[in-house]
């Protein structure tokens, strides 16, 4: 299955117009990464089909739209934690998590240590 996905990425032809649209999507996601639009909504906004958007974004930027948003969320959380004594619960809500426990799991997956351990370091 992984080989099929990488073959699909190679098979997609990307024009300069497509690349501008991927950059537009990246700009939209940078502004709304805590609660990003769906792929369907993004595709409609920039005028691409969902498959081309999903595969082309990954190919052009080297990460999926989900991974891009997740990275931004974790980087923002780390900055907030470094800035002061904001509670982890508040930080989790600010970066788009409904449940602090979900934030903790995602943070640990991203950084390899729990938010509490990261904050102590």
N, C-alpha and C positions, 0 to 999 in steps of 0.2 A: 504494500500500500504506500509506503514511503517513497519507493521508486516511482510509482505512478504520479505522486504529487510533484516530485522534482521534475519529471518529464513534462507535466502540465505547465510548470513554471517556465521551462525552456521554450515550450511551444507557443507561448503568448507573445505576440508582436506588440511592442510598445512604441507609440509615436511620441513626438515632442508634446503634442496636445495631451496625451494620456499622462505623461510625466507631470505636466503642469497641474493636471487634475489630482494626481496623487499628492502633490505638494499642497494643493488646496485642502485636501482631506487632512493631511498632517496638521495644517494650520488650524482647521476646525477642531481637531482632536486636542491640540495643545490648549485651546481655550475651554474645552468641555471634557477634559479627561476624567474628572470625578464622576461624571454622569454622561458618558458619551452616547451619541446617537447610534442607532442600529446600523448594520451594514446596508440594509435596505434603504434606510433614510439617507445615509451618506451617498449611496449610489445614485439615488434620485436627485440629490442636491447638486452633484457634479456631473451628472449625465453619463455615467458608465454602468454597465451591467455588474451585478454583484460579484460574479466569478472573476471578471477582469479586475475589478477593484481589489478584491481580496488577494488574488494571486500577484497582481502587478504591484500592489503596495508592498507586499512581502519581498518581492524580487528587488524592487527599487531601493527600499530602505533597510533590507536585511532583517526585518522583524515584522511579525503580524501586527495588525492594528490593535489587537488585544494586548500583546506584549508591549507595544509602544505606550499605550495608556497605563498599563500596569507599572512600567518603569517610571513614568512621570509621577504616578501616585506615590510610589515608594520613595522617590527622590524628594518629593514635597514633604512626605511624612518625616524623613530623616532630617530635613532642614528645620521643620517645626520642633522636632525633638532636640536638636542641637541649640536652638534659639532660647530655650528656657524650660520652664516647669509646666507647660501645658499638659493636661492629663492625657493619657493614652486614649481614653474614651473619646475625648474631644477631638484629638488628632484623627482617630479612625473615622469619625463622622465628617470631618473637614475634607478628608481625601476620598470620600464617597462610600464608606462602608456603613451598613446599617447596624452590624453587630461587631463590637470590638474583638470578639474571638475570631471572626473571619479575617479581620485586619491583622491580628497577631499571626495567624497561620500564613497569610500571604507575605507578610513582612519577613517571617522566618524563612519561607521558601525563597524569597528574593535575596536576602542578605546572609542567610545561613545562621542567624542567631535571632532569638526572640527580641521584641522591642524593649523589654525590661533589661535584658542583658546588654543590648546595644546602647541604651541610655546610660547604663552604669560605666561603660567603657570610656 
